[in-house]
Amino acid sequence: QVQLQQWGAGLLKPSETLSLTCAVYNGSFSGYYWTWIRQLPGKGLEWLGEINHSASANYNPSLQSRLTVSIDTSRNQFSLNLYSVTAADTGVFYCARRRRLYHPVSGSMDYFDYWGQGTLVTVSS
Amino acid sequence: EIVLTQSPGTLSVSPGERATLSCRASQSLSSRSLVWYQQKPGQAPRLLIYGASSRAAGIPDRFSGSGSGTDFTLTISRLEPEDFAVYHCQQFGRSPYTFGQGTKLEI
């Protein structure tokens, strides 16, 4: 069973950098996009960015100027750095695996099938 | 970006009843790119349906998805107590991948 375990600082001051890491256990690291998603209080989920084992990354344009996603294939880990955080960044951050399923008739279908446990991040002075 | 609007925001139903949840996209989507998740308090979302209508592994057949274009539906045919949760739709049709704001299913 694939498991994603994440960790990182949960309390930050404004202007600091949020750093989170997600480790992948019991599964292949290649062939997927490794993703960060957050949930702001009272709001829906927001896709932040993703990276594959070749270190090809995609970002949400709304955060691209403050966000870096990196990967360490030797440790089966990937990380998020969100710079210059503000109180508006307070929320729960999740790592997840994006899988692409190929079907001969339907074509390709993507989904997030495994998720980390979530990290509550609070930004407060 | 593609905006997904879920309705209703909250749906009050009873165990054994049928629940119908809606997800409307601001632009037409391939049905292959629409996904549904279930989320319970304090937990990460759980994959339910992908490709608009394909159930994920281990998901009971009382969950079904349908739709095309801009209108998609998640139906739970006979609600069990463990089904009371928040349901999110999400699209992979165009980056940035977006989620709806969620529908809370409550007793």
Interface residues (C-beta under 8 A of the other chain):
Chain A: K43 G44 L45 E46 W47 N58 N60 P61 S62 Y94 A96 L101 H103 S106 G107 S108 M109 D110 Y111 F112 D113 W115 G116 Q117 G118
Chain B: S30 R32 S33 V35 Y37 Q43 A44 P45 R46 L47 Y50 G51 S54 A56 H88 Q90 F92 S95 P96 Y97 T98 F99 G100 Q101 G102
